[in-house]
């Protein structure tokens, strides 16, 4: 099953994706909240709702404007240095523990929507990442072997980073939370349609059609299952929370000379069997 979030009258709406069409789930099944996080928190059987909605009104997916897949996650937990080759290109050893940081919902940007090159920096970088959407509350201290049952699905994320601001402080938060720098979407693919933990999937970034990152999710240092278990030792993961699983080698700052995104560029994140996330780059609105 594939789901997306689109805008209608400026409000986000949850929809089933069927081929090149979408079906608004709340229109077809009024008991389904129109927000993915709320639907998950309510414990709605979205697979059953989707099957029942197939006869509902269809709209061409290409005709709508999308929103970030989960517009208001309770938490967006990101991992730094979670691919062996990316840690090496950054001059660091394999971390013994994930480099966790948080993103704010206000930093997100939808598929097809323009990402903002900040007024205060030109060091704007791309990061292809796998996003994990939590479907059920994860009990504290859940064992790694039991964690994947709490994953609802997977999507694409672009953890676009303002590198000079990221390096102004030992904590990365400031460089990771500029407005409209967290690309998220365009669709969620439910966990049952992918390998366990989304392992073995090709992941790429392409800048203006040029392949910049080319790796496989099997190269992650900390798997989805292990990451959830480590977080469960610390905090409660809730329905609609998002984990952003780190990026492979090939980022702009590690190249010689560095490659920074410019206004007029287009950056794409492509994850096998998950989707293609694309964002044009424009100067930040004045």
Order of alpha helices (4+ residues) and beta strands (2+ residues): beta-beta-beta-alpha-alpha-alpha-beta-beta-alpha-beta-beta-beta-beta-beta-beta-beta-alpha-beta-beta-beta-alpha-beta-beta-beta
